[in-house]
Amino acid sequence: MEILGSSLDDLRRTRSSVKWRACPGDAIPVWVAEMDSAPCPPVVEVVTEALRRGDTGYAWSEPLVAAFTGFAARRWGWEVDPARVMQVPDVMIGIEEVIQARVPAGGAVVVSPPVYDSFFGFVAATRRRLVEAPLGADHRLDLGALETAFADAGMGSAYLLCNPQNPTGTVHTPEELAAVARLADEYGVLVVSDEIHAPLVHPGVTFTPYLSLPEAGRGLALVSGSKAWNLPGLKTALLVAGHETGHGLHEVVTHGAQHLAVLAQTAAYEHGEPWLDQLLGEIVERRRLLVDLLAEHLPEVSVAPAEATYLAWLDCSRLGLEDPAAAFAEHGVVVVPGTRYDRRAEQWVRFNVATSVEVITEAVRRMAGVRHGAVAAG
């Protein structure tokens, strides 16, 4: 049985999250980063039993920390010291708290667009100065741009590393990450690595946790099972400190984590790997389907190569449209405009492939309507 197998009608009938409710009429949502997936059985069991018992109190993090450290060792060969792990409400709240605690008022935060759009919003919310170090044309880290940005940002600033990169699906190499760590040390920059998509690295590709590198001892990383097991509505995450630094956060920051989320993610890390492995195979298949359908029906659109995530970064420049995302919306398909991730990406959009064959097929059929100008929804 497929994990990503629901029909369009079933999804509309059974889903009440923002992905489906925020879209008008019969529009197809392939935008926000949540999956149209069947749930992971061990997660369902533990959450259902907790509710049945009335076990709905405050979160206790130790089992989750143990489950994650075991998963990290099995999956990536990363030996995490549990004493260096702190629970936080979710990844972005953890990043915000780190910025507030570790970057002085008026200081700077560096990001590498195209990158997760919430990075921009949270930097603005903390009232720190944003400095950009764009990825290269190959969607890889540009060390020259990073060095220029670190020099501009100055000592005491932070760099928000997206590892793997959202929306491009780039998996940074050990050599690239070690070079980032050396630059950060040279310029006095704190690297904060968002590794929420780490379990979603495609089969045959090696993921390198930033803190697993000896050069990265002064960095921090944030991890969560919410993307990999489709649990964004059950919020919790873990903040991991490198071997040469501490968290720098007050204990009160732990209080927002959800007890049911801790139970769910503990079960996922301990018992959800078979489900995850099947999911990863299906994601690769869905991505291949999208590439093939676009080649057949909308050949002007190309898909950037990716080694991770269920997100596809689409180059629409050959369509000659002023606003590709708006044009697709007129044809009943909701994608995310590229400018959410990079102000220079007017001709790019992000497409979520973590859905059924039916949804992707219908979405591309509708998107192809932009070639003829006729509305193709329905």
N, C-alpha and C positions, 0 to 999 in steps of 0.2 A: 504494500500500500504506500502510495506516495505521500510525502509530508506536504509538498506544495501542489496539492491536487484538487482543490475546491473549484467548483464552477462559479461563474460570475453571479448567477442567481443566488447560489448558496451563500456567497460572501456578502452580498447585499442584505440577505435575510438574517445572517448570524453575527455580523460585525457592527459594533456600536462605538468603535474608537474614532479618533479624529481623522485617521486616514480615510475612512469611508463616510463619516458624517459631514466633513467639511467640504465635500465636493458636490456641486450642483447636479440635480436631475440624475440622468443615467451616465454621467461622466465616469470614466475609468481612472481610478487613482493609482498612479505608479510614481508617487512623489516621496512622501515622508518615509523615514527608515524604520518601518515596522513590517513584519512579514505576514503574508497570508498563509499561515502554516497550521497544520495540525499540532496540538501541544505535545510536549515531551512527557510520556506516561509517568516516569518517576516524579516529575514536578507536580503533575495533576494529583497524584496520590498523596504526596506530603502536604500540599496546601489544602486539599479536601479533608484529610484527616484532622488537620489542625483546626479548621473551621468547625468540624463535627464535634471536636472535643472542647471547643471554646477557647482554644489556645491562641488568643489574639492580643497578647500583651506587648510589652516593649521588646525591642530586638536585643539579642545576645550574640555577639560577633564571633566568638571563639570557634564554633563548628564551621562557619563559613571560611574563616581564615585557614583552618586546617584543610578544608576541602579544596580551596584555591591553591594552596601551596603544593598539595598532592597533584593536582591537575597540571600546574606549571612544570613540575618536575617530570611528569610522564610525557607531556605534550612537547615541551620545548627544552627540556634539560636544564631548566632554571631552578636553582635551589634557593628558595626564598626563606629568609629568617622570619618566623612569625612575629618576633618581637619588633620587627621593623614595619609591621602592617597595622594600619588604623582604619576603622570603619568610618565612612562618610555617607551622607544621604544619597548622592549619585555622583557621577563623574564630573559634571559641570559645576555642581555646587562645591565639590572638592577643589576643583581648579580655581573657582572664585575665592574660596577661603585661603588657598595658598597664595594667590596674588595679593590679597589684602594683608596677609601676614608677612610675606617675604619680599614684596616689591614696595619700596617707599612711595608715599603719596607724591604724585608728579612724575613717578618713574615710568618706564616703558615696558611694553610687552611685544615681542616679535612673533609674527605668524608667517606661514608659507602658503599663500594662496596658489591655486584653488584649494581651499581647505574648509572643513566643517564650519558652516555659517554661524553657529552659536559662539565660536571663538570671538568673532567681531563684537557680538552683542555683550558678552560677558566682560570683555576688555573695556567697552564703553561703560558698562554698569559699575565697574570698579574705578572709573575715572582715571585710568592710566592711559598713557600715550601709545597709540598703535604704530608699530613699525613693520613694514612688509618686506619679506625676502622671498619673492615669487619662486616657484618651482621652475626648472628649465623647460624648454620646449618638449623634452622627452618625459615630462611629468616626474622627474627625479629631483632630489634636493640639489640646489645650486650652491655649492660651498662658497663661491665668490660673492654671491648675493647675500648669503648668511653672514659672512665676515663683515661686509659693508653695513648690514643691518645691526649686527652686534656692536660695532664701533659707534654707530649712531645712537643705539639704545643706551649704552654705557653700563658701567659697573652697577650691580644690584638689580638689573632688569631680569626679565624672564623670557624664555622661548617656549611657546606652546607647540610641541611636536605632535603630529598626528601619525601614529604608528600602529597599523598601516594607514595610508593616506585616504581620507574621505574628501572628495568624491572620486578620485582617480583610480583607487584600488592598488596604488603602488605599494610594494613591500620593500622597505628600506633595507639595504644590505648591512652586514656587520661593519664593513669598511666605511660606509657612509655614516653610520651612527657613531663609530669611534671618532671619525673626523669632526662630527658635530660636538662631541664631548670635549675634544681637545680645544676647539675654538671657544666653546663656552667657558672653559677654565681660563683660557688666555684673556678673555674679555670680561670675566666676572659675571657671567650670565647663568641663571638657574634654568636648567632644562626640566620641563614638566611634560612628560610623555603620556598622551591619551591613547591607551591601548584597548579601548572598548571593542574594536573590531578584530583583535588578535586571534580569537578562536575561529574566525571566518577566513583564514588564509586557505587558499585552494589546495586540493590534494597535489602532492609532489613539490610544493613550495615551502621553503623554510622561513619561519618567522623568527626574528631576533628580538627578544625583550630588551629594551634600552638598558635597564639596570643589570642585565646579565653580563655586560661588558665591563672589564676592569677599569676602563677609562671613565665610566659613567657614575662613579661613586658619589658625586655631589648632586646627582639628579633625583627626581621624584617621578613616580609613575602612578597612573590611576587605571584600575581594571574593574570590569564588571561582566557578568554573564547575561546582561539584559539584551544585547543585540543578538548574540549567538543562539540563545534559546527563546528569543522573542518574548521578553519579559519587561518591556519598557514601562508598563503600568505597575510593576512591582519594583519599587525603587530602593536600591542600595548599591554601594560600590566600595572598593578598598583603595586606600592610598598607601603606596609602598615607598619607603625611603631608601635611598642608596646607602652603601656601607660607610660613606664618609659624611653623612648629614642626618638630620632628624626631620620630623614632620613640620615642626614649628607651629602647630595648631593647638588650640585649647580643646580639652576633652568634650566640651559642650557641643562641638561640631558633630559628634557621633550621634546626637539625639534624634536627628531626622530620619535615620534609616528605618525601614519598615520591617517588622518582625516576619510577616509572611514572605517578604522578598528575600530575607536572609534564609528562611527555610527552603524557598524555591531554588535559589541559586546554589545553596549547599547540595541539594539533591541533583541539580544539573551537573555540577562539577564532579560529584561522586559517582553518579549513575547514568548521566546523559550523554556519554561519548558515543555509544552506538547510534543514537538518534542524530547527534551532530555530524557524524561521519556520513550517514545517509543524506542528510541535508546538504552537505558540501558537494556531494556528487550531483544532486539535483540542481544546485545553484549553477554549477559549471554547465550542465545541460541547458538550463534556461538561458544562460548567457549566450551559449552557442546558438540557441533557437533565435534569440533576438538578432544576433549578427546575421544569420541566414535570412530571416524575414526582411530585415532592412535591405540586404543586398538584392533581394528579389523585388520588393515593393517600393523601397525608398532609397535607392542606391546613392543618392547625394549625401546621406547621413552616414558617418563612420563612427565606430565605437573604439575608444581608446583602449589599448591593451591593459589588462588588469590581472593581478595575482591574488586579490583578496576582496572581501566584502561581497554583498549582493547588489551593489550599486554600479550602474553603467554610466560612463561619462561620454556624452554624444556630441560630436562636432557637426553642427548643422550649417556651417558657413556656405556650403555649395548650394543651399536652397535659395539663397538670396532674399531671406526674410528679415525684416527689421527686428522682429521679436519672435523667435521660434517658439518659445514656451506659450506665448499668447496665441500664436497661430494654431498650435496643437490643441489648446484649450477650446478654441472655436470648433474644433472637430471632435470634441468629447474626450480628450485625453489630458489628464493633469500631470505634468512633470514639474520639476523645479528649475527655474531660470538659472543659468550659469552665473549670473551676476551676484547671486546669493553667496557664492563661494569665492568669487574673484571679480572685482569690478571691471576687469578687462575681458571677461568671458561672455560678451553679449551674444555670441553665436553658439554657445554651448548650453546643454540641458542635462539634468541628472534623471535617470530612469531606474526604477527599482525592479529588479528581475525576480525577487523572491515572492513569486506568485505562480499561478497555474499556467499551463500551456494555453488554455482557452483565453485567459486574460491578456497574455502577451500577444497572442495572435490577433485578437480583436483590437488591441491597442495599436499595433502596427498598421492594421487595415485602415483604421480611422486616421492615423497620422499621415498615411499616404495621400489622403485627401488634400493636403496642402499643395500637392503638385498640380491639382486641377481646379482648386478654388471652391469646390463644392463641399458643403458640410456633410461629413460621413458618419456621424453618430447614429445610433439606432440599430 
